[in-house]
Amino acid sequence: MLGAQRKAHLRDVLRRDGRVVAKDVARELGISEDSVRRDLRELAEAGELVRVYGGALPVAPADRPVDQRRALATDSKERVARRAVELIAPASVIVLDAGTTTLAMARMLPHGGDLTVITPSPAIAVAAAEQSDARVVMIGGELSRFSMVAGGALAMEAVQHLAADLFFLGATGVDPARGLTTGSLEDAATKRAIAARSAETLVLASEEKIGAVSRFPVLALDAVAGIVVDPLDRDPVLEQLAAVVPLHR
């Protein structure tokens, strides 16, 4: 079987089953697991799937350019954002991670000048400044055209001088087994650094992120204080998450 045919078969399996188990495909096609793993590696490098131990999973829906993510699960994100804003204590220092849910939060922030908002996202900084009287502090660095967020060495240096009460973290995958994941290695490192400079970290998880897995790990579930989820989401995976970390609905 030609390589192109094998890859087409792997795509079909992924669409049909929601995952690829390398040993099962090797047995089905009568080829070596090494051949399957090589094909999976090439498909992962092309951004078509995410490699995991023993096989592969679909790319998380949230691992898309920011202009595409704006129209993804918008109602669910609004509900998560509204619940998250309720968890902000007066006179606190919060970090809003880059993302469409945190952008929704920025537009709902309470008025009053006793709140400080730190963010690596220019869009969130502007929204927070326009919609509230909060003090707004930007994490500087190189602007990613994919995510429209500041990152790189300059951003990491700035993070080391921060001290926050609460970090609202945006991950593209929230899974009971794989933990919190994202599609960018650099982004994952920045998120971990911010979490280390924050007293508590809460994860924002709209419906499309529950059970999804991205390529790069961010944090284990037991490293965060809780997950803010959509109160209308009835995904059974939420029960598995609740056994590990508190959920805020």
FENDAPE-V687136 format. One record per pair of residues at least 6 apart in sequence whose C-alpha atoms are under 7 Angstrom apart, sorted by sequence separation. I is the first residue (numbers start at 0). J is the second residue. D is the distance in Angstrom with one decimal. If there is no record, write none. Layout:
# FENDAPE-V687136
i: [I & I]
j: [J & J]
d: [D & D]
This chain:
# FENDAPE-V687136
i: [13 & 25 & 42 & 43 & 49 & 50 & 95 & 118 & 142 & 143 & 173 & 181 & 194 & 12 & 25 & 43 & 48 & 49 & 61 & 128 & 142 & 172 & 173 & 48 & 49 & 141 & 142 & 172 & 48 & 49 & 140 & 141 & 170 & 171 & 172 & 22 & 25 & 40 & 48 & 139 & 140 & 141 & 170 & 171 & 21 & 39 & 47 & 124 & 138 & 140 & 170 & 124 & 140 & 21 & 139 & 140 & 21 & 139 & 138 & 116 & 105 & 115 & 116 & 117 & 118 & 119 & 228 & 230 & 114 & 115 & 116 & 117 & 118 & 119 & 138 & 225 & 226 & 227 & 228 & 229 & 80 & 84 & 106 & 111 & 112 & 113 & 114 & 115 & 116 & 117 & 118 & 119 & 225 & 226 & 227 & 228 & 80 & 95 & 102 & 105 & 106 & 110 & 111 & 112 & 225 & 226 & 227 & 92 & 93 & 94 & 95 & 96 & 97 & 105 & 108 & 109 & 110 & 111 & 112 & 201 & 204 & 221 & 77 & 80 & 81 & 90 & 91 & 92 & 93 & 94 & 95 & 96 & 97 & 108 & 200 & 201 & 202 & 203 & 204 & 205 & 206 & 220 & 221 & 76 & 80 & 84 & 89 & 90 & 91 & 92 & 93 & 94 & 106 & 199 & 200 & 201 & 202 & 203 & 204 & 205 & 220 & 89 & 199 & 201 & 202 & 203 & 77 & 191 & 201 & 206 & 210 & 120 & 190 & 191 & 209 & 120 & 166 & 187 & 119 & 120 & 187 & 69 & 119 & 187 & 166 & 182 & 184 & 6 & 21 & 165 & 168 & 180 & 181 & 182 & 183 & 20 & 21 & 163 & 164 & 165 & 166 & 167 & 168 & 169 & 180 & 181 & 182 & 20 & 155 & 158 & 162 & 163 & 164 & 165 & 166 & 167 & 168 & 169 & 180 & 181 & 19 & 20 & 158 & 161 & 162 & 163 & 164 & 165 & 166 & 167 & 168 & 173 & 174 & 177 & 180 & 181 & 19 & 167 & 172 & 173 & 174 & 180 & 181 & 18 & 19 & 171 & 172 & 173 & 174 & 179 & 180 & 18 & 172 & 173 & 174 & 179 & 17 & 18 & 172 & 173 & 179 & 17 & 172 & 178 & 179 & 172 & 178 & 179 & 171 & 178 & 13 & 97 & 175 & 175 & 94 & 93 & 92 & 93 & 94 & 95 & 96 & 98 & 92 & 93 & 94 & 95 & 96 & 97 & 91 & 92 & 93 & 94 & 95 & 96 & 65 & 64 & 65 & 64 & 62 & 61 & 59 & 59 & 62 & 79 & 79 & 76 & 75 & 75 & 72 & 83 & 60 & 61 & 79 & 79 & 79 & 78 & 59 & 59 & 59 & 75 & 58 & 49 & 49 & 82]
j: [19 & 31 & 48 & 49 & 55 & 56 & 101 & 124 & 148 & 149 & 179 & 187 & 200 & 19 & 32 & 50 & 55 & 56 & 68 & 135 & 149 & 179 & 180 & 56 & 57 & 149 & 150 & 180 & 57 & 58 & 149 & 150 & 179 & 180 & 181 & 32 & 35 & 50 & 58 & 149 & 150 & 151 & 180 & 181 & 32 & 50 & 58 & 135 & 149 & 151 & 181 & 137 & 153 & 35 & 153 & 154 & 36 & 154 & 154 & 133 & 123 & 133 & 134 & 135 & 136 & 137 & 246 & 248 & 133 & 134 & 135 & 136 & 137 & 138 & 157 & 244 & 245 & 246 & 247 & 248 & 100 & 104 & 126 & 131 & 132 & 133 & 134 & 135 & 136 & 137 & 138 & 139 & 245 & 246 & 247 & 248 & 101 & 116 & 123 & 126 & 127 & 131 & 132 & 133 & 246 & 247 & 248 & 114 & 115 & 116 & 117 & 118 & 119 & 127 & 130 & 131 & 132 & 133 & 134 & 223 & 226 & 243 & 100 & 103 & 104 & 113 & 114 & 115 & 116 & 117 & 118 & 119 & 120 & 131 & 223 & 224 & 225 & 226 & 227 & 228 & 229 & 243 & 244 & 100 & 104 & 108 & 113 & 114 & 115 & 116 & 117 & 118 & 130 & 223 & 224 & 225 & 226 & 227 & 228 & 229 & 244 & 114 & 224 & 226 & 227 & 228 & 103 & 217 & 227 & 232 & 236 & 147 & 217 & 218 & 236 & 148 & 194 & 215 & 148 & 149 & 216 & 99 & 149 & 217 & 197 & 213 & 215 & 38 & 53 & 197 & 200 & 212 & 213 & 214 & 215 & 53 & 54 & 196 & 197 & 198 & 199 & 200 & 201 & 202 & 213 & 214 & 215 & 54 & 189 & 192 & 196 & 197 & 198 & 199 & 200 & 201 & 202 & 203 & 214 & 215 & 54 & 55 & 193 & 196 & 197 & 198 & 199 & 200 & 201 & 202 & 203 & 208 & 209 & 212 & 215 & 216 & 55 & 203 & 208 & 209 & 210 & 216 & 217 & 55 & 56 & 208 & 209 & 210 & 211 & 216 & 217 & 56 & 210 & 211 & 212 & 217 & 56 & 57 & 211 & 212 & 218 & 57 & 212 & 218 & 219 & 213 & 219 & 220 & 213 & 220 & 57 & 148 & 239 & 240 & 163 & 163 & 163 & 164 & 165 & 166 & 167 & 169 & 164 & 165 & 166 & 167 & 168 & 169 & 164 & 165 & 166 & 167 & 168 & 169 & 145 & 145 & 146 & 146 & 171 & 171 & 171 & 172 & 182 & 203 & 205 & 205 & 205 & 206 & 207 & 227 & 207 & 208 & 227 & 228 & 229 & 229 & 211 & 212 & 213 & 229 & 213 & 213 & 214 & 248]
d: [5.7 & 5.6 & 6.3 & 5.5 & 5.4 & 6.4 & 5.9 & 6.4 & 5.3 & 6.3 & 4.9 & 6.3 & 6.1 & 6.3 & 5.3 & 6.3 & 6.5 & 5.2 & 6.3 & 6.6 & 4.4 & 5.6 & 6.7 & 5.9 & 6.0 & 5.1 & 6.4 & 4.9 & 4.8 & 5.6 & 4.7 & 5.3 & 6.1 & 6.1 & 6.2 & 5.9 & 6.4 & 7.0 & 4.9 & 5.8 & 5.1 & 6.0 & 5.8 & 5.0 & 6.1 & 6.8 & 6.6 & 6.4 & 6.9 & 6.0 & 5.5 & 6.8 & 4.8 & 6.0 & 6.5 & 4.6 & 6.7 & 5.3 & 5.9 & 6.6 & 6.1 & 5.4 & 6.1 & 5.9 & 6.6 & 5.7 & 6.7 & 4.6 & 4.9 & 4.6 & 4.9 & 4.7 & 5.2 & 4.6 & 6.3 & 5.6 & 6.4 & 5.9 & 6.0 & 6.0 & 5.8 & 6.3 & 5.9 & 6.9 & 4.8 & 6.5 & 6.3 & 5.9 & 6.1 & 5.7 & 5.8 & 6.6 & 4.8 & 4.9 & 4.6 & 5.3 & 6.7 & 6.9 & 5.2 & 5.7 & 6.3 & 4.8 & 5.2 & 4.8 & 5.6 & 6.0 & 6.1 & 6.2 & 6.2 & 5.8 & 6.2 & 6.0 & 6.4 & 4.8 & 6.9 & 6.4 & 5.5 & 6.3 & 6.6 & 6.1 & 6.7 & 6.7 & 6.9 & 6.0 & 6.7 & 4.5 & 5.4 & 4.7 & 5.2 & 4.6 & 5.1 & 6.7 & 5.3 & 6.0 & 5.2 & 5.7 & 6.4 & 6.1 & 5.9 & 5.8 & 6.5 & 6.9 & 6.3 & 5.2 & 4.9 & 6.5 & 6.9 & 4.8 & 6.4 & 6.1 & 6.1 & 5.6 & 5.6 & 6.9 & 5.6 & 5.1 & 4.6 & 5.0 & 5.1 & 5.7 & 6.5 & 6.6 & 6.0 & 5.5 & 5.9 & 6.6 & 6.3 & 6.3 & 6.9 & 6.3 & 6.3 & 6.7 & 6.9 & 6.9 & 7.0 & 4.7 & 6.5 & 6.7 & 5.7 & 6.3 & 6.7 & 6.1 & 5.2 & 5.0 & 6.1 & 5.3 & 5.8 & 6.3 & 5.8 & 5.8 & 6.7 & 6.2 & 5.0 & 5.3 & 6.5 & 5.9 & 4.8 & 6.4 & 5.5 & 6.0 & 6.3 & 6.0 & 6.0 & 6.0 & 5.1 & 6.2 & 5.9 & 4.5 & 6.4 & 6.8 & 5.3 & 4.6 & 4.9 & 4.9 & 4.6 & 5.0 & 4.8 & 5.5 & 6.6 & 5.4 & 5.2 & 6.8 & 6.1 & 6.2 & 5.9 & 6.3 & 6.3 & 5.7 & 6.1 & 5.8 & 6.1 & 5.7 & 6.3 & 6.9 & 5.4 & 6.5 & 5.0 & 6.6 & 5.0 & 5.1 & 4.4 & 4.3 & 6.7 & 5.8 & 6.5 & 5.7 & 6.6 & 5.6 & 6.0 & 6.0 & 5.1 & 4.7 & 6.7 & 5.8 & 6.4 & 5.4 & 6.6 & 6.7 & 4.5 & 6.6 & 5.4 & 6.6 & 4.5 & 6.5 & 6.1 & 5.6 & 4.9 & 6.7 & 6.5 & 5.3 & 6.8 & 6.2 & 6.2 & 5.4 & 6.7 & 5.7 & 5.1 & 5.8 & 6.3 & 6.4 & 6.0 & 6.4 & 5.3 & 4.8 & 4.6 & 5.3 & 5.3 & 6.9 & 6.3 & 6.7 & 5.7 & 6.1 & 7.0 & 5.9 & 6.5 & 5.2 & 5.3 & 6.0 & 6.2 & 5.1 & 6.4 & 6.4 & 5.7 & 6.8 & 6.2 & 5.3 & 5.4 & 6.2 & 6.8 & 6.4 & 6.6 & 6.9 & 6.2 & 5.6 & 5.1 & 5.8 & 5.3 & 5.8 & 5.7 & 5.8 & 6.2 & 6.3 & 5.5 & 6.8]
